[in-house]
Amino acid sequence: MRHKDVSNLSRPFGGKTVLLGGDFRQILPVLPKKGREDIVMASINKSYLWDDCKVFKLDKNMRIESGVPPVTISGQKIPYADWVIGVGDGHVPTFASMEGNEPCWIEIPPELNLCPENDGKKVIVDTIYAHMCETSTEADYFRDRAILTPLNEDVDAINKEVLKRFTGESRVYRSVDSICIPRLIVLLPAPQLKIVSNFIQSYNMGSYKLLKDLKLGEGTQSIKVRVSREWGGRKPGSAHVTVKNYLLLDEEGTQLHALTTEYSLISFFAKKMKVGNVYMISKYDVEDAPEIYRPVPGKYVIKLYRKTEVTDPGNIPAIPMYKFEIATFQNARSREGDVVTLMDIVGKLTKSTPIQITNNGKKALEIELTNESNDNMKIVLWENQAHDFLQYKIDCEKPDVFLLVTGTTAKLVKGEHVQWSSSSTNFFFNIDHPTIVSLRASMKGELIPKIVSSIKTHAQSTIEEIERVAIQQLFDAQLPEGKNDIAFIIEATILELIPIYGGWYYMGCKKCGKIVNEMQECTNCPNNKAPPVPLYRVTAEVEDSTSSTTVVLFDKHVMKLINVSAQHILTNDKNATQEMIPAVLNNMLGKKCILQLKLTSFNTVRGKERYTVTQAEEVKPTEVNNVQVVPTEQLEHGDTQTVANHQTENKRKSLEVESDHLKPPASSAVKESNGKQTRTKRQK
């Protein structure tokens, strides 16, 4: 249209004329598990568009020949076509089948009824196909006749009855599922043979389900998938591989985790399924994905058994080779502690280390990736994954290595954000993937990865490398762009322990320190069967020369200051409760400490205090403080109730000697009085 009518913007279908056809005499729309009212309201004449429609009625039934005899209704003869329309319009009289029921039955005219005494199917065939033997060669005779029935078993019975009326020998023509290819080679030249072979290949694959359409239960229908990755796994306590895992990928790019947990089937499926190939798989089970481990997002997992059928239909280019769950560096750090759904990390390889033996005896190798923002990510590869990485040594010696590492989890280790490998971790070097292509375009400049003895990130810097500030400066701190946290060092004295909701300890994992769930299980260490233990989580008020604030000290930091475990307190002090702070913790009061703090958006954006302590070192006093110390041996007597009341009077005496190198910032509230600085406490 050359000229636009702006008024059409508010008209249905943009002002265009649309012709719709339908018959209200047909069945109503199908709405599963809905009542009659909902179904009626779903009809088009209940739509807001109905008022804009102009209805044209078709009142002549072209299917009914004029030669059909009239029918008798209530003693009157009426045309058959009129009676059919009257049934559809609801004008034919109705009656109730039983007293009290809704009148919804109609009477079929006697002219339309057949009243067989014995075999009803024989009677209806005799009526419709009368004189069939004399006219069996006339096409119009069969074109003008049909018998309709709702059940397939009646269709078969009527067909048999009709076939009995034909003279001559009957033959059965059966369909086949495949064509003999060797015979085609003789009959067809090469170009036509290729076309037919491709057709047969697609025909033989038959119908299949997409991964997104799978439901819980036995998978009887085939799935057409590519094996994009595979890896082995171990059950708790096993020294060898006991689980074989696969990532399956279909033509829509949907991924699903598949596995076999039977040791005897690992080699069985290793022969049947190869990475990169496409397979038709049937006779599998679909189960709920485990809550503690999901290599890819999804609520289901496929279980493979000996009954599972795997066939090779050949390569199907429509199914992609790879799909990754790529997380940015920032997103990966925000998912710290999430060990359920794994992440894939991609970046330019800058550093790697040799395999080293850690304190717990495990082998580990570290690599460092950088992104287009020059942000670095450290990845720790454990055990088998470390050895697997060394197989790509030649690739790592080339310039501009773009590496994609799959199946990692985010960890916070000693204040350092790192990614850890898992059993599903694989490595992809310089593959043709949109993310890597984009990185390569934005990160120009040749770089050959270095081999170093260790990789130190900013978060792992020593205390001397982190900025020291006064407490007053913490309140104005801001997170750097693209960072989720920032570290500062303060030197402050512990003034008071503050009771908070949840108490001074929590039940946590002995291995990693994470809080356990309601089932007393650690989601971070699913294979750790050791019972949880009480661990410190103490909130304290600390103060320096500029202000005071609150910090949270966890188990290892409290242990460093008082050398008594929470388990020891609860075992020896029968009166100890989670809400009441035990007397021995007051040994922390008056201690001057160098504290490394982690500030997050909880502190900088929401303006909350309770800064998390990531490192703590006590500053040994040059002279004896007057703070009362509660002997550890006092725990043997279970004396939690009698906390020394005179601590409040003496706990501030250690503040008289202030640190020389701590100077209040220009923005802090410092008053000059008679040439001396006077401390002002921050309003809380």
GIWO-V655967 format. One record per backbone hydrogen bond with DSSP energy under -0.5 kcal/mol. NH is the residue of the N-H (numbers start at 1). CO is the residue of the C=O. Records with the same first field share a line. If there is no record, write none. Layout:
BEGIN
NH: CO + CO
END
This chain:
BEGIN
6: 4
8: 5
9: 6
10: 7
11: 8
14: 11
15: 12
16: 13
18: 16
20: 18
26: 23
31: 29
34: 31
39: 35
40: 36
41: 37
42: 38 + 39
43: 40
46: 43
47: 44
50: 47
52: 49
53: 50
55: 53
59: 57
61: 59
62: 60
64: 61
65: 63
68: 65
71: 78
73: 71 + 76
76: 73
78: 71 + 76
83: 79
84: 80
85: 81
86: 82
87: 83
88: 84
89: 85
90: 86 + 87
91: 86
92: 86
95: 105
101: 98
104: 95 + 102
105: 95
108: 106
112: 109
113: 110
116: 114
120: 118
123: 119
124: 120
125: 121
126: 122
127: 123
128: 124
129: 125
130: 127
132: 129
135: 131
136: 132
138: 135
139: 137
142: 138
143: 139
144: 140
145: 142
155: 151
156: 152
157: 153
158: 154
159: 155
160: 156
161: 157
162: 158
163: 159
164: 160
165: 162
166: 163
174: 172
181: 179
184: 180
185: 181
186: 182
187: 183
188: 184
193: 189
194: 190
195: 191
196: 192
197: 193
198: 194
199: 195
200: 196
201: 197
202: 198
203: 199
204: 200
205: 201
206: 202 + 203
209: 222
213: 210
214: 211
217: 286
219: 284
220: 218
223: 281
224: 209
225: 223 + 279
226: 249
227: 277
228: 226 + 247
229: 247
231: 245
233: 243
238: 235
242: 233
243: 233
244: 260
245: 231 + 243
246: 258
247: 229
248: 246 + 256
249: 226
250: 254
253: 250
256: 248
257: 300
258: 246
259: 302
260: 244
263: 261
265: 262
266: 263
269: 265
270: 266
271: 267
272: 268
273: 269
276: 227
277: 274
279: 225
280: 311
281: 223 + 279
282: 309
283: 219
284: 219
285: 303
286: 217
287: 285 + 301
289: 299
294: 340
301: 287
302: 257
303: 285
304: 259
308: 305
309: 282
311: 280
313: 311
317: 315
319: 316
320: 318
326: 324
327: 344
332: 328
333: 329
334: 330
335: 331 + 332
336: 333
337: 410
338: 335
339: 337
342: 294 + 340
343: 408
344: 325
345: 405
347: 403
348: 370
349: 347 + 401
350: 368
351: 368
352: 450
353: 366
354: 452
356: 364
358: 356 + 362
361: 358
364: 356
365: 381
367: 379
368: 351
369: 377
370: 348
371: 375
374: 371
377: 369
378: 417
379: 367
380: 419
381: 365 + 379
382: 380
383: 363
385: 382
386: 382 + 383
387: 383
388: 384
389: 385
390: 386
391: 387 + 388
392: 389
393: 390
396: 392
397: 393 + 394
398: 395
400: 447
402: 400
403: 347 + 401
404: 428
405: 345 + 403
406: 404 + 426
408: 343
409: 420
410: 338
411: 418
413: 411 + 416
414: 412
416: 413
418: 411 + 416
419: 378
420: 409
421: 380
422: 407
425: 422
428: 404
430: 402 + 428
433: 431
437: 433
438: 434
439: 435
440: 436
441: 437
442: 438
443: 439
444: 442
449: 398 + 447
450: 350
452: 352 + 450
456: 454
457: 455
460: 457
461: 458
465: 462
466: 462 + 463
469: 489
473: 470
474: 470 + 471
475: 471 + 472
476: 473
477: 474
483: 480
486: 599
488: 597
489: 467
490: 595
492: 490 + 593
493: 543
494: 591
495: 493 + 541
496: 541
498: 539
499: 497
503: 500
504: 578
506: 535
508: 506 + 533
509: 514
513: 509
516: 507
517: 521
520: 517
523: 521
528: 525
529: 527
533: 508
535: 506
537: 504
538: 553
540: 538 + 551
541: 496
542: 540 + 549
543: 493
544: 547
549: 542
551: 540
552: 611
553: 538 + 551
555: 536
557: 554
558: 554
559: 555
560: 556
561: 557 + 558
562: 558
563: 559
569: 565
570: 566
571: 567
572: 568
573: 569
574: 572
576: 573
577: 580
581: 579
585: 582
586: 583
587: 584
588: 585
589: 586
590: 494
591: 588
593: 492 + 591
594: 617
595: 490 + 593
596: 615
597: 488 + 595
598: 612
599: 486 + 597
603: 600
604: 600
605: 601
606: 601
608: 602
611: 550
612: 598
613: 552
614: 596 + 612
615: 596
617: 594
619: 592
620: 618
631: 629
634: 631
635: 632
636: 633
637: 634
638: 635
639: 634
640: 638
643: 641
647: 644
648: 645
650: 646
651: 647
653: 650
655: 652
656: 653
658: 656
663: 661
668: 665
670: 668
671: 678
673: 671 + 676
676: 673
678: 671
END
